[in-house]
């Protein structure tokens, strides 16, 4: 599973976002579009760290820095050194 699909799965199964994964887009707003609250952001962070074997520093996971699905993908790819294209959004 590529990073984008993994993040979508985390949002669906762990954060309990009700938007179907096949309808999630990179520019979707996490708060307004998916209804993620502060606890949801914590769960997203923990699950991304576990799934990708990375440590996300507090300043990198500031809510104002991560407003969209694409922002989360870019952060995960940067921290994991991945070079995946988000073209499959």
NUFIBA-83646 format. One record per atom (N, C-alpha, C, O): residue number from 1; residue in one letter; atom name; x, y, z. Coordinates in steps of 0.05 Angstrom, whole numbers, plus 5000, padded with zeros to 4 digits. Layout:
residues N
{site NUM 'A' 'CA' {X Y Z}}
...
//
This chain:
residues 89
{site 1 'X' 'N' {5017 4977 5000}}
{site 1 'X' 'CA' {5000 5000 5000}}
{site 1 'X' 'C' {5018 5025 5000}}
{site 1 'X' 'O' {5037 5026 5015}}
{site 2 'X' 'N' {5012 5044 4983}}
{site 2 'X' 'CA' {5028 5068 4982}}
{site 2 'X' 'C' {5021 5087 5005}}
{site 2 'X' 'O' {5000 5083 5018}}
{site 3 'X' 'N' {5038 5107 5010}}
{site 3 'X' 'CA' {5033 5124 5033}}
{site 3 'X' 'C' {5006 5138 5033}}
{site 3 'X' 'O' {4993 5140 5054}}
{site 4 'X' 'N' {4997 5147 5010}}
{site 4 'X' 'CA' {4971 5160 5009}}
{site 4 'X' 'C' {4948 5141 5017}}
{site 4 'X' 'O' {4931 5148 5032}}
{site 5 'X' 'N' {4949 5117 5006}}
{site 5 'X' 'CA' {4929 5097 5013}}
{site 5 'X' 'C' {4930 5090 5043}}
{site 5 'X' 'O' {4909 5085 5055}}
{site 6 'X' 'N' {4954 5088 5054}}
{site 6 'X' 'CA' {4957 5082 5082}}
{site 6 'X' 'C' {4945 5104 5099}}
{site 6 'X' 'O' {4931 5098 5118}}
{site 7 'X' 'N' {4950 5129 5092}}
{site 7 'X' 'CA' {4939 5152 5107}}
{site 7 'X' 'C' {4908 5152 5105}}
{site 7 'X' 'O' {4895 5156 5125}}
{site 8 'X' 'N' {4898 5147 5081}}
{site 8 'X' 'CA' {4869 5145 5078}}
{site 8 'X' 'C' {4857 5123 5095}}
{site 8 'X' 'O' {4836 5127 5108}}
{site 9 'X' 'N' {4870 5101 5096}}
{site 9 'X' 'CA' {4861 5078 5113}}
{site 9 'X' 'C' {4861 5086 5142}}
{site 9 'X' 'O' {4843 5079 5157}}
{site 10 'X' 'N' {4882 5100 5151}}
{site 10 'X' 'CA' {4884 5109 5179}}
{site 10 'X' 'C' {4861 5127 5185}}
{site 10 'X' 'O' {4847 5125 5206}}
{site 11 'X' 'N' {4856 5146 5167}}
{site 11 'X' 'CA' {4834 5165 5171}}
{site 11 'X' 'C' {4807 5150 5173}}
{site 11 'X' 'O' {4790 5158 5190}}
{site 12 'X' 'N' {4803 5130 5157}}
{site 12 'X' 'CA' {4778 5116 5156}}
{site 12 'X' 'C' {4775 5097 5180}}
{site 12 'X' 'O' {4754 5098 5194}}
{site 13 'X' 'N' {4795 5081 5186}}
{site 13 'X' 'CA' {4792 5060 5207}}
{site 13 'X' 'C' {4800 5069 5235}}
{site 13 'X' 'O' {4788 5059 5254}}
{site 14 'X' 'N' {4819 5087 5237}}
{site 14 'X' 'CA' {4828 5095 5264}}
{site 14 'X' 'C' {4817 5122 5273}}
{site 14 'X' 'O' {4811 5125 5297}}
{site 15 'X' 'N' {4815 5141 5255}}
{site 15 'X' 'CA' {4805 5167 5262}}
{site 15 'X' 'C' {4775 5168 5258}}
{site 15 'X' 'O' {4762 5187 5267}}
{site 16 'X' 'N' {4764 5148 5244}}
{site 16 'X' 'CA' {4735 5145 5240}}
{site 16 'X' 'C' {4723 5167 5223}}
{site 16 'X' 'O' {4700 5176 5228}}
{site 17 'X' 'N' {4738 5176 5202}}
{site 17 'X' 'CA' {4727 5195 5183}}
{site 17 'X' 'C' {4706 5180 5166}}
{site 17 'X' 'O' {4711 5157 5158}}
{site 18 'X' 'N' {4683 5192 5162}}
{site 18 'X' 'CA' {4661 5179 5148}}
{site 18 'X' 'C' {4662 5181 5118}}
{site 18 'X' 'O' {4646 5169 5104}}
{site 19 'X' 'N' {4681 5197 5107}}
{site 19 'X' 'CA' {4684 5200 5078}}
{site 19 'X' 'C' {4697 5174 5068}}
{site 19 'X' 'O' {4718 5166 5078}}
{site 20 'X' 'N' {4685 5162 5047}}
{site 20 'X' 'CA' {4698 5137 5036}}
{site 20 'X' 'C' {4725 5144 5025}}
{site 20 'X' 'O' {4730 5165 5014}}
{site 21 'X' 'N' {4744 5125 5029}}
{site 21 'X' 'CA' {4772 5130 5021}}
{site 21 'X' 'C' {4774 5136 4991}}
{site 21 'X' 'O' {4792 5151 4983}}
{site 22 'X' 'N' {4757 5125 4974}}
{site 22 'X' 'CA' {4758 5130 4946}}
{site 22 'X' 'C' {4748 5158 4938}}
{site 22 'X' 'O' {4752 5167 4916}}
{site 23 'X' 'N' {4737 5172 4958}}
{site 23 'X' 'CA' {4728 5200 4953}}
{site 23 'X' 'C' {4745 5220 4967}}
{site 23 'X' 'O' {4741 5244 4964}}
{site 24 'X' 'N' {4766 5211 4981}}
{site 24 'X' 'CA' {4785 5229 4994}}
{site 24 'X' 'C' {4804 5241 4973}}
{site 24 'X' 'O' {4815 5226 4957}}
{site 25 'X' 'N' {4808 5267 4974}}
{site 25 'X' 'CA' {4825 5281 4956}}
{site 25 'X' 'C' {4847 5297 4971}}
{site 25 'X' 'O' {4843 5304 4994}}
{site 26 'X' 'N' {4869 5301 4958}}
{site 26 'X' 'CA' {4892 5314 4970}}
{site 26 'X' 'C' {4886 5342 4982}}
{site 26 'X' 'O' {4897 5350 5002}}
{site 27 'X' 'N' {4867 5356 4969}}
{site 27 'X' 'CA' {4861 5383 4979}}
{site 27 'X' 'C' {4838 5384 4999}}
{site 27 'X' 'O' {4829 5406 5006}}
{site 28 'X' 'N' {4828 5361 5007}}
{site 28 'X' 'CA' {4807 5360 5027}}
{site 28 'X' 'C' {4817 5371 5054}}
{site 28 'X' 'O' {4839 5363 5063}}
{site 29 'X' 'N' {4801 5388 5066}}
{site 29 'X' 'CA' {4808 5399 5092}}
{site 29 'X' 'C' {4802 5379 5114}}
{site 29 'X' 'O' {4780 5369 5116}}
{site 30 'X' 'N' {4821 5374 5131}}
{site 30 'X' 'CA' {4818 5354 5152}}
{site 30 'X' 'C' {4797 5362 5173}}
{site 30 'X' 'O' {4782 5345 5182}}
{site 31 'X' 'N' {4796 5387 5180}}
{site 31 'X' 'CA' {4777 5396 5201}}
{site 31 'X' 'C' {4749 5400 5188}}
{site 31 'X' 'O' {4730 5389 5198}}
{site 32 'X' 'N' {4748 5416 5168}}
{site 32 'X' 'CA' {4722 5423 5156}}
{site 32 'X' 'C' {4710 5400 5139}}
{site 32 'X' 'O' {4686 5395 5140}}
{site 33 'X' 'N' {4727 5387 5124}}
{site 33 'X' 'CA' {4717 5366 5106}}
{site 33 'X' 'C' {4713 5339 5119}}
{site 33 'X' 'O' {4695 5324 5112}}
{site 34 'X' 'N' {4730 5333 5139}}
{site 34 'X' 'CA' {4729 5307 5152}}
{site 34 'X' 'C' {4720 5308 5181}}
{site 34 'X' 'O' {4715 5288 5194}}
{site 35 'X' 'N' {4718 5333 5192}}
{site 35 'X' 'CA' {4709 5336 5220}}
{site 35 'X' 'C' {4729 5326 5241}}
{site 35 'X' 'O' {4721 5319 5263}}
{site 36 'X' 'N' {4754 5326 5234}}
{site 36 'X' 'CA' {4774 5317 5253}}
{site 36 'X' 'C' {4778 5338 5275}}
{site 36 'X' 'O' {4783 5362 5269}}
{site 37 'X' 'N' {4777 5330 5300}}
{site 37 'X' 'CA' {4782 5348 5322}}
{site 37 'X' 'C' {4810 5343 5333}}
{site 37 'X' 'O' {4826 5328 5321}}
{site 38 'X' 'N' {4817 5356 5355}}
{site 38 'X' 'CA' {4844 5354 5366}}
{site 38 'X' 'C' {4851 5325 5373}}
{site 38 'X' 'O' {4874 5317 5369}}
{site 39 'X' 'N' {4833 5310 5384}}
{site 39 'X' 'CA' {4839 5282 5390}}
{site 39 'X' 'C' {4843 5266 5365}}
{site 39 'X' 'O' {4859 5247 5364}}
{site 40 'X' 'N' {4828 5272 5344}}
{site 40 'X' 'CA' {4832 5259 5318}}
{site 40 'X' 'C' {4859 5264 5307}}
{site 40 'X' 'O' {4872 5247 5295}}
{site 41 'X' 'N' {4869 5289 5310}}
{site 41 'X' 'CA' {4896 5295 5301}}
{site 41 'X' 'C' {4917 5280 5316}}
{site 41 'X' 'O' {4938 5271 5305}}
{site 42 'X' 'N' {4913 5276 5342}}
{site 42 'X' 'CA' {4932 5260 5358}}
{site 42 'X' 'C' {4932 5231 5348}}
{site 42 'X' 'O' {4953 5220 5345}}
{site 43 'X' 'N' {4909 5220 5344}}
{site 43 'X' 'CA' {4907 5193 5334}}
{site 43 'X' 'C' {4920 5190 5306}}
{site 43 'X' 'O' {4934 5171 5301}}
{site 44 'X' 'N' {4915 5210 5289}}
{site 44 'X' 'CA' {4928 5210 5263}}
{site 44 'X' 'C' {4958 5210 5265}}
{site 44 'X' 'O' {4972 5195 5251}}
{site 45 'X' 'N' {4968 5227 5283}}
{site 45 'X' 'CA' {4997 5229 5287}}
{site 45 'X' 'C' {5009 5202 5296}}
{site 45 'X' 'O' {5029 5192 5285}}
{site 46 'X' 'N' {4997 5191 5317}}
{site 46 'X' 'CA' {5007 5166 5328}}
{site 46 'X' 'C' {5007 5143 5308}}
{site 46 'X' 'O' {5026 5128 5305}}
{site 47 'X' 'N' {4985 5141 5293}}
{site 47 'X' 'CA' {4982 5119 5273}}
{site 47 'X' 'C' {5002 5123 5250}}
{site 47 'X' 'O' {5012 5104 5240}}
{site 48 'X' 'N' {5006 5148 5242}}
{site 48 'X' 'CA' {5026 5153 5221}}
{site 48 'X' 'C' {5054 5146 5230}}
{site 48 'X' 'O' {5070 5134 5216}}
{site 49 'X' 'N' {5060 5153 5255}}
{site 49 'X' 'CA' {5087 5146 5266}}
{site 49 'X' 'C' {5090 5116 5266}}
{site 49 'X' 'O' {5111 5106 5258}}
{site 50 'X' 'N' {5070 5101 5275}}
{site 50 'X' 'CA' {5071 5072 5276}}
{site 50 'X' 'C' {5073 5060 5248}}
{site 50 'X' 'O' {5089 5042 5243}}
{site 51 'X' 'N' {5056 5069 5231}}
{site 51 'X' 'CA' {5054 5057 5204}}
{site 51 'X' 'C' {5078 5062 5187}}
{site 51 'X' 'O' {5086 5045 5171}}
{site 52 'X' 'N' {5091 5086 5190}}
{site 52 'X' 'CA' {5113 5093 5173}}
{site 52 'X' 'C' {5140 5091 5187}}
{site 52 'X' 'O' {5161 5096 5174}}
{site 53 'X' 'N' {5140 5085 5212}}
{site 53 'X' 'CA' {5165 5082 5227}}
{site 53 'X' 'C' {5180 5109 5229}}
{site 53 'X' 'O' {5205 5110 5227}}
{site 54 'X' 'N' {5165 5130 5234}}
{site 54 'X' 'CA' {5177 5157 5236}}
{site 54 'X' 'C' {5170 5169 5263}}
{site 54 'X' 'O' {5152 5159 5277}}
{site 55 'X' 'N' {5183 5190 5270}}
{site 55 'X' 'CA' {5176 5206 5293}}
{site 55 'X' 'C' {5169 5234 5283}}
{site 55 'X' 'O' {5185 5247 5270}}
{site 56 'X' 'N' {5145 5243 5289}}
{site 56 'X' 'CA' {5136 5269 5280}}
{site 56 'X' 'C' {5140 5289 5303}}
{site 56 'X' 'O' {5126 5287 5323}}
{site 57 'X' 'N' {5158 5308 5299}}
{site 57 'X' 'CA' {5162 5329 5320}}
{site 57 'X' 'C' {5137 5346 5324}}
{site 57 'X' 'O' {5122 5350 5305}}
{site 58 'X' 'N' {5133 5356 5348}}
{site 58 'X' 'CA' {5110 5373 5354}}
{site 58 'X' 'C' {5106 5395 5334}}
{site 58 'X' 'O' {5084 5400 5324}}
{site 59 'X' 'N' {5128 5409 5328}}
{site 59 'X' 'CA' {5126 5433 5310}}
{site 59 'X' 'C' {5118 5425 5282}}
{site 59 'X' 'O' {5107 5441 5267}}
{site 60 'X' 'N' {5125 5401 5273}}
{site 60 'X' 'CA' {5118 5391 5247}}
{site 60 'X' 'C' {5088 5383 5245}}
{site 60 'X' 'O' {5077 5383 5223}}
{site 61 'X' 'N' {5076 5377 5268}}
{site 61 'X' 'CA' {5049 5368 5267}}
{site 61 'X' 'C' {5030 5389 5278}}
{site 61 'X' 'O' {5008 5383 5288}}
{site 62 'X' 'N' {5038 5414 5276}}
{site 62 'X' 'CA' {5020 5436 5284}}
{site 62 'X' 'C' {4996 5436 5266}}
{site 62 'X' 'O' {4998 5434 5241}}
{site 63 'X' 'N' {4972 5438 5278}}
{site 63 'X' 'CA' {4947 5437 5263}}
{site 63 'X' 'C' {4946 5458 5241}}
{site 63 'X' 'O' {4935 5453 5220}}
{site 64 'X' 'N' {4958 5482 5246}}
{site 64 'X' 'CA' {4957 5502 5226}}
{site 64 'X' 'C' {4975 5495 5202}}
{site 64 'X' 'O' {4971 5506 5180}}
{site 65 'X' 'N' {4994 5478 5206}}
{site 65 'X' 'CA' {5011 5469 5184}}
{site 65 'X' 'C' {4999 5446 5168}}
{site 65 'X' 'O' {5006 5442 5145}}
{site 66 'X' 'N' {4982 5431 5180}}
{site 66 'X' 'CA' {4970 5407 5168}}
{site 66 'X' 'C' {4940 5411 5165}}
{site 66 'X' 'O' {4924 5400 5181}}
{site 67 'X' 'N' {4932 5425 5145}}
{site 67 'X' 'CA' {4903 5430 5142}}
{site 67 'X' 'C' {4890 5411 5122}}
{site 67 'X' 'O' {4866 5408 5122}}
{site 68 'X' 'N' {4907 5398 5105}}
{site 68 'X' 'CA' {4895 5381 5084}}
{site 68 'X' 'C' {4908 5353 5084}}
{site 68 'X' 'O' {4928 5349 5096}}
{site 69 'X' 'N' {4894 5335 5071}}
{site 69 'X' 'CA' {4905 5308 5067}}
{site 69 'X' 'C' {4932 5309 5053}}
{site 69 'X' 'O' {4950 5294 5061}}
{site 70 'X' 'N' {4935 5327 5034}}
{site 70 'X' 'CA' {4961 5330 5020}}
{site 70 'X' 'C' {4983 5339 5038}}
{site 70 'X' 'O' {5006 5331 5035}}
{site 71 'X' 'N' {4976 5356 5058}}
{site 71 'X' 'CA' {4996 5365 5077}}
{site 71 'X' 'C' {5007 5342 5094}}
{site 71 'X' 'O' {5031 5340 5099}}
{site 72 'X' 'N' {4989 5324 5102}}
{site 72 'X' 'CA' {4997 5301 5118}}
{site 72 'X' 'C' {5015 5283 5101}}
{site 72 'X' 'O' {5035 5273 5110}}
{site 73 'X' 'N' {5007 5278 5076}}
{site 73 'X' 'CA' {5022 5262 5058}}
{site 73 'X' 'C' {5050 5273 5054}}
{site 73 'X' 'O' {5070 5258 5055}}
{site 74 'X' 'N' {5052 5299 5049}}
{site 74 'X' 'CA' {5078 5312 5045}}
{site 74 'X' 'C' {5096 5309 5069}}
{site 74 'X' 'O' {5120 5305 5067}}
{site 75 'X' 'N' {5084 5312 5093}}
{site 75 'X' 'CA' {5100 5310 5118}}
{site 75 'X' 'C' {5110 5281 5121}}
{site 75 'X' 'O' {5134 5277 5127}}
{site 76 'X' 'N' {5093 5262 5117}}
{site 76 'X' 'CA' {5101 5234 5120}}
{site 76 'X' 'C' {5123 5227 5100}}
{site 76 'X' 'O' {5143 5214 5107}}
{site 77 'X' 'N' {5120 5235 5075}}
{site 77 'X' 'CA' {5140 5230 5055}}
{site 77 'X' 'C' {5166 5243 5061}}
{site 77 'X' 'O' {5188 5232 5057}}
{site 78 'X' 'N' {5165 5268 5071}}
{site 78 'X' 'CA' {5190 5282 5078}}
{site 78 'X' 'C' {5204 5268 5101}}
{site 78 'X' 'O' {5229 5265 5100}}
{site 79 'X' 'N' {5189 5261 5122}}
{site 79 'X' 'CA' {5202 5248 5145}}
{site 79 'X' 'C' {5211 5220 5140}}
{site 79 'X' 'O' {5230 5210 5153}}
{site 80 'X' 'N' {5198 5206 5122}}
{site 80 'X' 'CA' {5205 5178 5116}}
{site 80 'X' 'C' {5225 5176 5093}}
{site 80 'X' 'O' {5235 5154 5087}}
{site 81 'X' 'N' {5230 5199 5080}}
{site 81 'X' 'CA' {5249 5198 5057}}
{site 81 'X' 'C' {5236 5185 5033}}
{site 81 'X' 'O' {5251 5178 5014}}
{site 82 'X' 'N' {5210 5182 5033}}
{site 82 'X' 'CA' {5197 5169 5010}}
{site 82 'X' 'C' {5195 5189 4987}}
{site 82 'X' 'O' {5195 5213 4990}}
{site 83 'X' 'N' {5195 5177 4963}}
{site 83 'X' 'CA' {5192 5193 4939}}
{site 83 'X' 'C' {5169 5182 4923}}
{site 83 'X' 'O' {5173 5170 4901}}
{site 84 'X' 'N' {5145 5186 4933}}
{site 84 'X' 'CA' {5121 5175 4920}}
{site 84 'X' 'C' {5106 5199 4907}}
{site 84 'X' 'O' {5105 5220 4919}}
{site 85 'X' 'N' {5094 5195 4885}}
{site 85 'X' 'CA' {5078 5215 4872}}
{site 85 'X' 'C' {5050 5213 4882}}
{site 85 'X' 'O' {5039 5191 4884}}
{site 86 'X' 'N' {5038 5236 4889}}
{site 86 'X' 'CA' {5010 5236 4898}}
{site 86 'X' 'C' {4990 5235 4875}}
{site 86 'X' 'O' {4966 5240 4880}}
{site 87 'X' 'N' {4999 5228 4852}}
{site 87 'X' 'CA' {4981 5229 4828}}
{site 87 'X' 'C' {4958 5210 4830}}
{site 87 'X' 'O' {4938 5212 4815}}
{site 88 'X' 'N' {4959 5190 4849}}
{site 88 'X' 'CA' {4938 5171 4851}}
{site 88 'X' 'C' {4916 5180 4871}}
{site 88 'X' 'O' {4901 5164 4881}}
{site 89 'X' 'N' {4916 5206 4877}}
{site 89 'X' 'CA' {4896 5216 4896}}
{site 89 'X' 'C' {4868 5211 4885}}
{site 89 'X' 'O' {4849 5218 4897}}
//
